[in-house]
Amino acid sequence: MKGRAMDRTSKISKILSREGYDDVLFLRPEDARKVLTQKRLEIIRTVESEKVDSIRGLARKLGRKENVVYEDLELLFEEGIIDFEEKGNRKIPILRHKNVMVYPIVVEGEENT
């Protein structure tokens, strides 16, 4: 992010924090379109709402192949949505942020440029 976009993000972050959204990841629209597919959203929702003890366990819960779930998790990791907690030889997916917002966000009173 550069200059004005960074200022806008900082301003938006402060507003969101006051409203109770204190842990927010911002995604650009092109990244959101690439990353937030139905299957990956299902992964995110499952990690958020259920006890997941491993990638294998997550794949079983979802009824999907482990290698495909792993690839999706790696992409979600690269975009900053998922993190991994290591316990022994297991990688446990966890959410890195409580909230994900997609640009462009317009703050009241600002011009679109």
N, CA and C atoms as a LAMMPS dump frame, in Angstrom:
ITEM: TIMESTEP
0
ITEM: NUMBER OF ATOMS
339
ITEM: BOX BOUNDS ff ff ff
-5.0000000000000000e+02 5.0000000000000000e+02
-5.0000000000000000e+02 5.0000000000000000e+02
-5.0000000000000000e+02 5.0000000000000000e+02
ITEM: ATOMS id mol type element x y z
1 1 1 N 0.837 -1.175 0
2 1 2 C 0 0 0
3 1 3 C 0.883 1.24 0
4 2 1 N 0.405 2.26 -0.67
5 2 2 C 1.2 3.474 -0.769
6 2 3 C 0.423 4.667 -0.261
7 3 1 N 1.149 5.653 0.25
8 3 2 C 0.662 6.957 0.646
9 3 3 C -0.794 7.088 1.017
10 4 1 N -1.58 7.553 0.062
11 4 2 C -2.994 7.852 0.3
12 4 3 C -3.789 6.607 0.699
13 5 1 N -3.483 5.484 0.038
14 5 2 C -4.181 4.235 0.377
15 5 3 C -3.868 3.83 1.808
16 6 1 N -2.623 4.031 2.231
17 6 2 C -2.219 3.701 3.603
18 6 3 C -2.952 4.597 4.594
19 7 1 N -3.057 5.897 4.276
20 7 2 C -3.792 6.828 5.132
21 7 3 C -5.252 6.42 5.237
22 8 1 N -5.847 6.049 4.104
23 8 2 C -7.245 5.636 4.086
24 8 3 C -7.434 4.369 4.922
25 9 1 N -6.531 3.421 4.772
26 9 2 C -6.615 2.178 5.535
27 9 3 C -6.495 2.45 7.022
28 10 1 N -5.585 3.327 7.402
29 10 2 C -5.416 3.689 8.805
30 10 3 C -6.69 4.324 9.355
31 11 1 N -7.269 5.218 8.582
32 11 2 C -8.497 5.899 8.994
33 11 3 C -9.64 4.889 9.141
34 12 1 N -9.769 4.018 8.164
35 12 2 C -10.821 3.001 8.202
36 12 3 C -10.608 2.059 9.38
37 13 1 N -9.361 1.674 9.619
38 13 2 C -9.05 0.779 10.741
39 13 3 C -9.475 1.388 12.067
40 14 1 N -9.235 2.677 12.24
41 14 2 C -9.634 3.357 13.481
42 14 3 C -11.147 3.375 13.643
43 15 1 N -11.854 3.658 12.545
44 15 2 C -13.315 3.673 12.584
45 15 3 C -13.842 2.28 12.923
46 16 1 N -13.309 1.274 12.25
47 16 2 C -13.758 -0.098 12.496
48 16 3 C -13.457 -0.535 13.924
49 17 1 N -12.307 -0.129 14.436
50 17 2 C -11.94 -0.476 15.81
51 17 3 C -12.94 0.101 16.809
52 18 1 N -13.329 1.347 16.591
53 18 2 C -14.333 1.965 17.465
54 18 3 C -15.657 1.213 17.42
55 19 1 N -15.943 0.577 16.292
56 19 2 C -17.196 -0.163 16.126
57 19 3 C -17.061 -1.63 16.542
58 20 1 N -15.904 -1.998 17.095
59 20 2 C -15.732 -3.36 17.586
60 20 3 C -15.031 -4.309 16.634
61 21 1 N -14.568 -3.811 15.503
62 21 2 C -13.823 -4.628 14.541
63 21 3 C -12.346 -4.288 14.659
64 22 1 N -11.702 -4.882 15.667
65 22 2 C -10.33 -4.481 15.956
66 22 3 C -9.262 -5.328 15.275
67 23 1 N -9.626 -6.4 14.636
68 23 2 C -8.65 -7.262 13.971
69 23 3 C -9.121 -7.489 12.541
70 24 1 N -8.658 -6.639 11.617
71 24 2 C -9.18 -6.644 10.253
72 24 3 C -8.046 -6.823 9.248
73 25 1 N -8.271 -7.712 8.295
74 25 2 C -7.384 -7.877 7.155
75 25 3 C -8.093 -7.262 5.955
76 26 1 N -7.396 -6.427 5.19
77 26 2 C -7.956 -5.824 3.992
78 26 3 C -7.425 -6.547 2.759
79 27 1 N -8.329 -6.958 1.872
80 27 2 C -7.954 -7.6 0.618
81 27 3 C -8.35 -6.708 -0.547
82 28 1 N -7.527 -6.693 -1.569
83 28 2 C -7.902 -5.998 -2.807
84 28 3 C -8.95 -6.847 -3.531
85 29 1 N -9.834 -6.23 -4.302
86 29 2 C -10.894 -6.999 -4.986
87 29 3 C -10.355 -8.148 -5.831
88 30 1 N -9.267 -7.913 -6.551
89 30 2 C -8.72 -8.979 -7.408
90 30 3 C -8.21 -10.154 -6.567
91 31 1 N -7.645 -9.866 -5.395
92 31 2 C -7.2 -10.941 -4.512
93 31 3 C -8.394 -11.67 -3.905
94 32 1 N -9.41 -10.919 -3.521
95 32 2 C -10.608 -11.525 -2.938
96 32 3 C -11.279 -12.465 -3.944
97 33 1 N -11.381 -12.035 -5.202
98 33 2 C -11.999 -12.885 -6.229
99 33 3 C -11.22 -14.174 -6.413
100 34 1 N -9.9 -14.08 -6.364
101 34 2 C -9.044 -15.252 -6.561
102 34 3 C -9.098 -16.175 -5.349
103 35 1 N -9.113 -15.613 -4.167
104 35 2 C -8.93 -16.375 -2.935
105 35 3 C -10.23 -16.883 -2.33
106 36 1 N -11.268 -16.071 -2.34
107 36 2 C -12.48 -16.407 -1.595
108 36 3 C -13.501 -17.165 -2.45
109 37 1 N -13.114 -18.364 -2.882
110 37 2 C -14.03 -19.242 -3.606
111 37 3 C -14.981 -19.896 -2.608
112 38 1 N -16.022 -20.539 -3.105
113 38 2 C -16.98 -21.216 -2.223
114 38 3 C -16.28 -22.266 -1.361
115 39 1 N -15.391 -23.05 -1.946
116 39 2 C -14.697 -24.113 -1.201
117 39 3 C -13.78 -23.523 -0.133
118 40 1 N -13.102 -22.431 -0.45
119 40 2 C -12.211 -21.808 0.541
120 40 3 C -12.998 -21.114 1.636
121 41 1 N -14.132 -20.528 1.284
122 41 2 C -15.004 -19.949 2.309
123 41 3 C -15.506 -21.041 3.247
124 42 1 N -15.776 -22.212 2.698
125 42 2 C -16.191 -23.352 3.522
126 42 3 C -15.075 -23.736 4.501
127 43 1 N -13.835 -23.703 4.032
128 43 2 C -12.688 -23.969 4.908
129 43 3 C -12.642 -22.934 6.026
130 44 1 N -12.743 -21.661 5.668
131 44 2 C -12.67 -20.579 6.652
132 44 3 C -13.775 -20.731 7.691
133 45 1 N -14.989 -20.975 7.237
134 45 2 C -16.119 -21.127 8.171
135 45 3 C -15.926 -22.323 9.095
136 46 1 N -15.409 -23.417 8.561
137 46 2 C -15.195 -24.614 9.374
138 46 3 C -14.101 -24.381 10.401
139 47 1 N -13.006 -23.757 9.996
140 47 2 C -11.914 -23.454 10.933
141 47 3 C -12.419 -22.516 12.025
142 48 1 N -13.283 -21.584 11.652
143 48 2 C -13.815 -20.633 12.625
144 48 3 C -14.781 -21.286 13.616
145 49 1 N -15.612 -22.184 13.135
146 49 2 C -16.727 -22.651 13.966
147 49 3 C -16.557 -24.032 14.602
148 50 1 N -15.605 -24.812 14.122
149 50 2 C -15.458 -26.17 14.634
150 50 3 C -14.041 -26.41 15.151
151 51 1 N -13.915 -27.388 16.013
152 51 2 C -12.587 -27.765 16.499
153 51 3 C -11.894 -28.557 15.398
154 52 1 N -10.798 -28.032 14.934
155 52 2 C -10.021 -28.677 13.882
156 52 3 C -8.66 -29.023 14.477
157 53 1 N -8.279 -30.313 14.409
158 53 2 C -7.036 -30.726 15.051
159 53 3 C -5.894 -30.999 14.082
160 54 1 N -6.18 -30.926 12.768
161 54 2 C -5.141 -31.149 11.764
162 54 3 C -5.717 -30.842 10.383
163 55 1 N -4.839 -30.781 9.404
164 55 2 C -5.288 -30.595 8.021
165 55 3 C -6.072 -31.832 7.583
166 56 1 N -5.587 -32.998 7.961
167 56 2 C -6.281 -34.251 7.622
168 56 3 C -7.694 -34.246 8.226
169 57 1 N -7.799 -33.845 9.493
170 57 2 C -9.099 -33.792 10.151
171 57 3 C -10.036 -32.795 9.48
172 58 1 N -9.497 -31.659 9.055
173 58 2 C -10.294 -30.663 8.343
174 58 3 C -10.8 -31.246 7.028
175 59 1 N -9.924 -31.914 6.293
176 59 2 C -10.322 -32.524 5.016
177 59 3 C -11.443 -33.535 5.232
178 60 1 N -11.35 -34.321 6.286
179 60 2 C -12.41 -35.299 6.589
180 60 3 C -13.735 -34.591 6.873
181 61 1 N -13.682 -33.535 7.692
182 61 2 C -14.906 -32.786 8.018
183 61 3 C -15.563 -32.234 6.758
184 62 1 N -14.731 -31.812 5.81
185 62 2 C -15.236 -31.206 4.583
186 62 3 C -15.587 -32.236 3.507
187 63 1 N -15.152 -33.48 3.701
188 63 2 C -15.391 -34.509 2.695
189 63 3 C -14.597 -34.266 1.425
190 64 1 N -13.386 -33.736 1.602
191 64 2 C -12.52 -33.408 0.464
192 64 3 C -11.18 -34.098 0.61
193 65 1 N -10.44 -34.174 -0.477
194 65 2 C -9.112 -34.78 -0.452
195 65 3 C -8.149 -33.882 0.319
196 66 1 N -7.299 -34.519 1.119
197 66 2 C -6.367 -33.781 1.969
198 66 3 C -5.43 -32.885 1.16
199 67 1 N -4.908 -33.387 0.04
200 67 2 C -3.959 -32.581 -0.737
201 67 3 C -4.615 -31.334 -1.334
202 68 1 N -5.899 -31.42 -1.698
203 68 2 C -6.609 -30.276 -2.257
204 68 3 C -6.882 -29.24 -1.155
205 69 1 N -7.287 -29.724 0.021
206 69 2 C -7.508 -28.826 1.161
207 69 3 C -6.198 -28.155 1.543
208 70 1 N -5.098 -28.903 1.522
209 70 2 C -3.785 -28.341 1.849
210 70 3 C -3.426 -27.215 0.881
211 71 1 N -3.658 -27.429 -0.415
212 71 2 C -3.365 -26.391 -1.408
213 71 3 C -4.197 -25.136 -1.148
214 72 1 N -5.467 -25.323 -0.828
215 72 2 C -6.325 -24.171 -0.511
216 72 3 C -5.823 -23.456 0.742
217 73 1 N -5.43 -24.215 1.752
218 73 2 C -4.907 -23.615 2.988
219 73 3 C -3.628 -22.835 2.723
220 74 1 N -2.773 -23.353 1.865
221 74 2 C -1.529 -22.651 1.532
222 74 3 C -1.818 -21.298 0.888
223 75 1 N -2.792 -21.251 -0.009
224 75 2 C -3.169 -19.987 -0.637
225 75 3 C -3.756 -19.03 0.401
226 76 1 N -4.615 -19.541 1.268
227 76 2 C -5.192 -18.716 2.332
228 76 3 C -4.098 -18.222 3.28
229 77 1 N -3.078 -19.031 3.5
230 77 2 C -1.93 -18.627 4.323
231 77 3 C -1.162 -17.489 3.646
232 78 1 N -0.897 -17.646 2.355
233 78 2 C -0.156 -16.624 1.602
234 78 3 C -0.88 -15.282 1.601
235 79 1 N -2.199 -15.304 1.625
236 79 2 C -2.994 -14.071 1.622
237 79 3 C -3.226 -13.525 3.026
238 80 1 N -2.718 -14.225 4.049
239 80 2 C -2.813 -13.721 5.417
240 80 3 C -4.114 -14.041 6.134
241 81 1 N -4.886 -14.983 5.601
242 81 2 C -6.175 -15.319 6.195
243 81 3 C -6.046 -16.45 7.21
244 82 1 N -5.246 -17.422 6.878
245 82 2 C -5.038 -18.611 7.722
246 82 3 C -3.604 -18.62 8.231
247 83 1 N -3.437 -19.146 9.418
248 83 2 C -2.111 -19.398 9.973
249 83 3 C -2.09 -20.855 10.41
250 84 1 N -0.936 -21.345 10.793
251 84 2 C -0.827 -22.721 11.258
252 84 3 C -0.193 -22.753 12.629
253 85 1 N -0.765 -23.569 13.485
254 85 2 C -0.196 -23.843 14.794
255 85 3 C 0.372 -25.257 14.693
256 86 1 N 1.618 -25.423 15.087
257 86 2 C 2.227 -26.747 14.984
258 86 3 C 2.202 -27.447 16.331
259 87 1 N 1.672 -28.668 16.309
260 87 2 C 1.653 -29.526 17.5
261 87 3 C 2.195 -30.871 17.08
262 88 1 N 3.398 -31.161 17.54
263 88 2 C 4.04 -32.401 17.098
264 88 3 C 4.259 -32.345 15.605
265 89 1 N 3.781 -33.369 14.909
266 89 2 C 3.941 -33.394 13.45
267 89 3 C 2.676 -32.913 12.728
268 90 1 N 1.739 -32.315 13.48
269 90 2 C 0.49 -31.82 12.892
270 90 3 C 0.529 -30.31 12.71
271 91 1 N -0.056 -29.881 11.61
272 91 2 C -0.268 -28.447 11.374
273 91 3 C -1.758 -28.196 11.543
274 92 1 N -2.087 -27.334 12.477
275 92 2 C -3.486 -27.039 12.756
276 92 3 C -3.82 -25.671 12.176
277 93 1 N -4.744 -25.619 11.213
278 93 2 C -5.117 -24.32 10.646
279 93 3 C -5.928 -23.501 11.644
280 94 1 N -5.583 -22.219 11.741
281 94 2 C -6.313 -21.28 12.589
282 94 3 C -6.498 -19.984 11.798
283 95 1 N -7.52 -19.22 12.155
284 95 2 C -7.734 -17.933 11.489
285 95 3 C -6.744 -16.912 12.02
286 96 1 N -6.142 -16.175 11.134
287 96 2 C -5.175 -15.151 11.524
288 96 3 C -5.865 -13.858 11.94
289 97 1 N -7.031 -13.582 11.371
290 97 2 C -7.782 -12.354 11.66
291 97 3 C -9.235 -12.684 11.936
292 98 1 N -9.879 -11.828 12.72
293 98 2 C -11.3 -12.008 13.029
294 98 3 C -12.183 -11.537 11.888
295 99 1 N -11.709 -10.564 11.112
296 99 2 C -12.516 -9.949 10.063
297 99 3 C -11.692 -9.751 8.797
298 100 1 N -12.347 -9.912 7.653
299 100 2 C -11.716 -9.66 6.362
300 100 3 C -12.604 -8.675 5.614
301 101 1 N -12.006 -7.601 5.144
302 101 2 C -12.727 -6.577 4.379
303 101 3 C -12.109 -6.505 2.988
304 102 1 N -12.927 -6.168 2.019
305 102 2 C -12.469 -6.07 0.636
306 102 3 C -12.502 -4.614 0.202
307 103 1 N -11.379 -4.132 -0.381
308 103 2 C -11.345 -2.805 -0.986
309 103 3 C -12.233 -2.8 -2.208
310 104 1 N -12.653 -1.705 -2.761
311 104 2 C -12.459 -0.377 -2.219
312 104 3 C -13.501 -0.086 -1.15
313 105 1 N -13.055 0.584 -0.152
314 105 2 C -13.94 1.023 0.909
315 105 3 C -13.991 2.535 0.825
316 106 1 N -15.181 3.092 0.851
317 106 2 C -15.343 4.527 0.772
318 106 3 C -15.7 5.045 2.162
319 107 1 N -14.932 6.007 2.614
320 107 2 C -15.203 6.634 3.898
321 107 3 C -16.06 7.846 3.628
322 108 1 N -17.115 8.005 4.41
323 108 2 C -18.028 9.119 4.231
324 108 3 C -17.244 10.438 4.179
325 109 1 N -17.55 11.243 3.169
326 109 2 C -16.899 12.534 3.052
327 109 3 C -15.653 12.518 2.182
328 110 1 N -15.191 11.335 1.758
329 110 2 C -14.017 11.25 0.899
330 110 3 C -14.444 11.167 -0.55
331 111 1 N -13.609 11.711 -1.415
332 111 2 C -13.861 11.605 -2.846
333 111 3 C -13.31 10.297 -3.356
334 112 1 N -13.953 9.732 -4.364
335 112 2 C -13.396 8.57 -5.053
336 112 3 C -12.37 9.078 -6.051
337 113 1 N -11.195 8.477 -6.026
338 113 2 C -10.176 8.881 -6.994
339 113 3 C -9.654 7.699 -7.711
